Amino acid sequence: MNKDVIFQDLGRQDYHKSWQYQEQLFKHILDIKIKNRREDAGLNTPNYLLFVEHDHVYTLGKSGDEQNLLANQDKLSAIGATYYKINRGGDITYHGPGQVTGYPILDLENFFTDIHQYLRFLEEIFIKILADYQLKGERSDGETGVWLDVGTPFARKICALGVRASRWVTMHGFAFNVNTDLGYFDHIVPCGIQDKAVTSLAAELKRPVDELEVKNKIKTYFKELFKAHLIDPSPQSTIN
């Protein structure tokens, strides 16, 4: 089992470009797995963890309801946002500046073959980070992601999850609101949930937050939970 994970911070990037890159890495891992199965090749499958900050964009998962997008094309243009239907699970969400979006593209056969455990580990990363800032992050029954004040009228989501998996290979991932402009959530029903709000780390702490500090915490807890070794290549790694 290969627990090395190639880490890349893609910086600010258009959503469609990073989606295509994810698909490229995802297919690369699947091709190796198919070759191993057909030819008993014994090749290691690589793993990746991508960080990216997107331009304003709304994405709708394959099981989502398009009615949860409340803005028409004219409104999207006015607020400088794009919209994509994509192949992850979950409903509609927003990505944009000030949000740390991460895409683990892992062969879970290198770690454990349990999608539920995978989702719980991703949630746990952000529960631990929130605790570092003296905030109590929680899970909400039947709703993926990380929340504050669960079970109260003030419940609010701070981290969304949406994943796709095939042959135990994952893509898509998490979106953690750090310094996010929460006004962009007014144009959707976030994750299709009508009665709960969305928040950010900056809103909770009432101050801007160092995003590099948050990224380093994500990497630390990712390594701890997945028992992974992060490889940060320079210059940027490419597919062989």
Secondary structure, DSSP 8 states (H G I E B T S, - for coil): ---EEEEEEEEEE-HHHHHHHHHHHHHHHHHHHHHHHHH--------EEEEEEESSEEEE-TT--GGGB---HHHHHHTT-EEEE-SSSSSEEEE-TTEEEEEEE-BGGGT-S-HHHHHHHHHHHHHHHHHHTT---EEETTEEEEEESTTSTT-EEEEEEEEEEETTEEEEEEEEESS--GGGGGGB-GGG-TT-EE--HHHHHTS---HHHHHHHHHHHHHHHHT-EEE--SS-----
